[in-house]
Structure formats: C-alpha cells, structure tokens
Amino acid sequence: MTERSFEATLRATLVDADALPRPAVARPPAEATVDELAIAAAAGEVEAVGRLYDALVDPIYRYVAVRVRHREDAEDLTQLVFERIVTALPRYRVTGRPFAAWAYRIARNAVIDHQRRRRPTEPLGSIAEPSGDTPLEDQSLRGEEIRELRDAIRLLTPDQQEAIALRYAVGLSAEEAAAVMGRRAGTIRGLTFRAIESLRRHLARADAR
C-alpha cells in the first residue's frame, strides 16, 4: 500500500465511525436490576433500553403526576423525560449512586421547567380516582377525601411536595430521594415528617367542620 493510499484509508476510517469495530455488548440477565439495565443500555444494548423504560415508566409518571395539575401534562412530561433519558444514556457513568436517582433528577428538571412556564403553579393533578366498581356512596366519600387531600398538599412548601412525591408516589428511600433533590437524607426525613404532620392537621380541621 502506497503512503498516499494508506493516508486515504486511515482518514476514511477515522471519519466513518461505523467502520470501526464495535465491542460486543452483553445482554443483561432476565432478572437484571435497574442499575444493570442502565449499564447495558448506556453501552448500546437496545433491548435494555426497552426494559429500562418498562421498569421506570410507572414510578416516573406517578412522580410527575403529583407535581403537575393535569393528567395530560403528566403524560406528556413523562414521555419528554424518557426522551431526555435515552438521549443522555451515552453520557451516563456509574458513580456509586443508583441509576434511579440520575433518572429522577432528569424528571425533576423537566417538572421545574414545566412549572416555570405555567404560573401560578398548581401541584397535585393526579390522585387515583375511584374505580367504576365502587358503590356510588363510597365513590362520593372517596372523591371528597381526594379533594381535601389535594387542597392540603397545595399548602405544603415545594420541597415538602417533592419529598412526599418521591417517598410515597414513587417509593424511594430517604437516601434515594436525597440524591434526587441534592439534599441530605436527614433533611428529606425532616421534610417528609413536617409534610405529613401538616397534612394531618389540615385534614383534621376539614373533618371538624
């Protein structure tokens, strides 16, 4: 091979990334954790991306739905969050923190952006409504409880609302919620405790009326 042809081949190879050999990506096991799925997805395993979506879509939707007013907004934001997660996956690096904390920070930023665009902020737009199989009298009582709880949550501080969403709507531990919010676990526990006490007082006053 002449020097000129070698240079041309080298240039073409370096410019065309598809021409470079790709390392084999191991598929995650059937019972893989979210962190294992994230590592495989970040390495380019397409199946892992789908399984990661299946594992996270419901809890992320619950988190978003507690922070925004309308169900349609929650659905749109959940889709946006996953688009951002997939786009950012190649940059994901294992740091010792759960992947879920990384993913929920993306969700948190999406919610904050949404709330800045919509003023005044109206948290809590989606608590599960009673099913159609519930007796009419029970449905009426349940609907009143939901309205009272919505009113009570609107009185919480934004940090308390978020702590409640992460701890109870999503089911994260205090440590995991702290990683999402950039706080200490003790701070999250304090926010959660004060939020619950505030909700109890508000609902007690509502019952007394």
N, C-alpha and C positions, 0 to 999 in steps of 0.2 A: 504494500500500500504506500503510495507516494505521500509526502508530507502534506501536500495540499488536500488530497482526498481524506487523509486522516483528520485534518482540522475540520473539514466539512462534516464528516461523520460525527466528530466529537461535539461540534456546535449543534447539529441537529438533535443529537441525543440529549444534551443538556437543556435545550429549549423545549423539546417534546417530553413532558413528564410521563406521558403514557408509555413511552418507550423504555422507561426504567423498570427493572424487575421489582415487583411488589412483594413484600413479605407476606407469608400466609397468615391469615387471621384465624385464630382458634375460636370455634363457636362456644358460647357459654353453655354450661350444663343445663339440663332441663329444670332443675330446682335452683337456678342461679339467683343470688341476691341482687338488689338494685345496683349496688356498687359494682358487682361483677358484670352485670349487663352494661353499665355505663362504660367500663373499661373496654369491653368488646365493641360497643357502639362507637366510641371515640377512635378505635383502631380501624373502623370501616366495616364492621360486620352489620350488614343491613338487617338481618333477622333480629339482632339485638336491639336495634332502634325501635322496631315494632313492639317487641316485648317490653322495652322500657316505657313506651307510650302506654301500653296496657296496664303496667304496674302503677303509673303515676297519674293517669288522666283523672280518675275519680277524686283522689285526695286534693289534687291541684284545683279541680273545679270547685270542690267544697270550700277551699280556702278563698278562692276568688269570689265565690257567690256570697260569702259572709261580708266581704268588703265593698261590694258594689250594690247598686239599687235594683237593677233589672236583670232578670234571668237571661235575656238576650245578650246583654253586655257581658255577663259571666261566661256565656258560651263563646262569644267572640274573643274575649280576652284569653280564655283557656287555649283556644286554637293559636292565638298570637304567641302565647308563652311557649307552646311546643315548637312553633316555627323558630323562635329565638333559641330554644334549647338545641334543636337539631343543627342550626347554623353555628352555634358556639361549641358543639361537641368536639370538633378537631382541636380546639384550644384547651379542652378540659385536661387537667393534670391531677393525679392523685396527691392529696396533701395531708391525708390522715383524717379529714373531716368527711362525713357521709355525703354521697353524691346528692341526696335529697336536699341537704342544706344549700348546695350550689344551685339546684333547680328551683327551690323556693325563693331564693334571692332574685332570680330572674322573674318569677311570678310577682314578687313583692314590688320590684321596679316597674313592672307593667301596670300593676294596680295603682301605684303612686302617680304614674304618668296619666292614667285614666282619670284619677280623681282631680288632678290639676286642671284637666281640660273641662271638667264638669263641676261647676260651683253653684250652690253650696254642695258639699259632699254629703251623700246620703248612704251611709253604711247599711249593711244587712238587707240584702234584697232577696234572699232565697233561703228560707227555712222550709223544710219539707212540709207540704200541705197534707191534710188528712186524706186517706185513700177513699175511693168510692165505695168500699165495703163497710166503712164506718157508719154506724147509725146516725141519723140526722141530728139528734140531740147531742151526741158526742162530738160530731163534726162542729157544731156551733160552739161548744165549750172549748174544743181544741183551737178553733180559729181565734177565739178571744184570747187564749193563752199566747198564741203566736204573736198577735198584735201587741199585747202587753210586753212580751219579751223583746220585740223589735223596738218599741219605744224605749225600753230600759237600756238596750245596747247602744242606742243613739246617744245616750247621755254619758257613755264611757269616753275616756280620752282615746285618741287614735292609737296610742301604744297599747292601751288595755284591750281595745277591739282586736288589734292584731295578735296579741298574746292569746286571747280567747280563741281566735280563729285557728291559730297554729296548734294550740294544745288540744282543743276539743273538736273542731271541724275536721282537722287533718289527723290528729292523734300523735303529734310529735312530742318527744320528751322535752323537759325544760332545757336540757343541754342542746338538743337539736334546734329548738325554737330560738335559743340564744345565738346559735351560729347563723341563722337566717336574719335575725334582727340586728346582729352586730352588738349584742349585749352579753352580760354575764348571766349564767344560769340562775343565780340568786335573784337578779333583777327581774327575770322572767317570772320566777315563782312569786315575787312580790307583786308584780303587775297582775298576775292571774288571781292571786288571793284578794287583792283590792277590787278587782273587777267583779268577782263572784259575790263579795260582800255588798258591793253597790247594787248588783242585780237583785240580790235577796231583799235589800231594804226597799228598793223601788217596787218589787212585786208584792211585798208585804203591805206597803201603803196602798197599792192598787186593790188588793184583796179586802182591805179595811173599808174602802169606800162603798 
